[in-house]
Structures are given as structure tokens and as C-alpha cells.
Amino acid sequence: MNRVELVLHEIESARGYTNDMLSNIDPADWFRQPESGITHVAWQVGHLAIAQYWLGLVRIRGPRDDDEQLIPANYAELFGKGSVPDSNPANYPPIEEIRGAFDRVHARTCEETRALSEDTLDDPVDKPHPMFDNKFGALQWCAQHEFLHAGQLGLLRRLFGNQWLR
């Protein structure tokens, strides 16, 4: 397995695990915050969409004019680093739109990652990050970051009374 295949496997595995965490969460619970200031499912999913967009696409190939077809520009404000979850669904796009961006960005990330050459992975990213300084690191962090948030989704599932996944 080469590094492109490895990192693609990591990204796909993380998404599979996240999708398992999302299974059986009632849409009525997507904006439910167990306590004020605690995250909610919609924010987690939107955050994973915008994070994967920046880590798996922009840091690898730069922004493109048609990217807004993948993810709306306001997602950085709603779900990006430093944003604060709000329990009012009226302040967010509908669940179907959030989930759609989550799925579209993931599909494009996998498609574009599959097309990368091994040599490209060693290229530096324009803006180094505390967790990485090259494209391979950005893609690895994309998967690791998703696992971190999948854990938060797992906790929300349990707080909402969902069963453990087997």
C-alpha cells in the first residue's frame, strides 16, 4: 500500500466511523445541546465538512471557483474554528443541507486524493499547521481530526440515550 492509498484508507475509515456515530440519531436531536455551551450534532457535522474542505482540498490544491457548489461560503463562519454552537436551528441551514455538504466534500476529497501522486504528498502546504507542514500531513490530520469529532458525536449519542454501537 502506498501513501496515497494509506491516507485515503484513513480518511474513508474515519468517515465510516463518523457515519456509524450519526446512525440512529433522531433529527430532532441534531440541534440539542445537553447543556448551554456544549456542542450539538449539526455543528459537529458542519464542522467536519468545513474542516475536510480546508484540510483535504484547499491545503492540497488551493481554492477553486466552483468550490461553493461543494460547500457554502458561510460554513466557515457557522462551523469553522472559533465558531460557537447555537441551539437555535433557525440560525443554521437545514439538516439535509449540512449533511449534503458533509457528503459532497468527502466525496470530492476522496476523488482528488485518489488522483494524487506520491511525490505531491511531500509538497509543503501554503499555511503550515501545528500538526503538519506538508500535504501528506494535512490529509492524515484530516482523518485524525474527524476521529476526534466522531468521539464527540459518540458522547452526544450516549447522552441522548442511543445504544452503544457494536
Helices and strands as residue ranges (DSSP letters): H 3-22, G 27-29, H 41-52, I 53-58, H 59-61, G 65-69, H 75-79, G 89-91, H 95-114, G 119-122, E 124-129, E 132-134, H 135-159
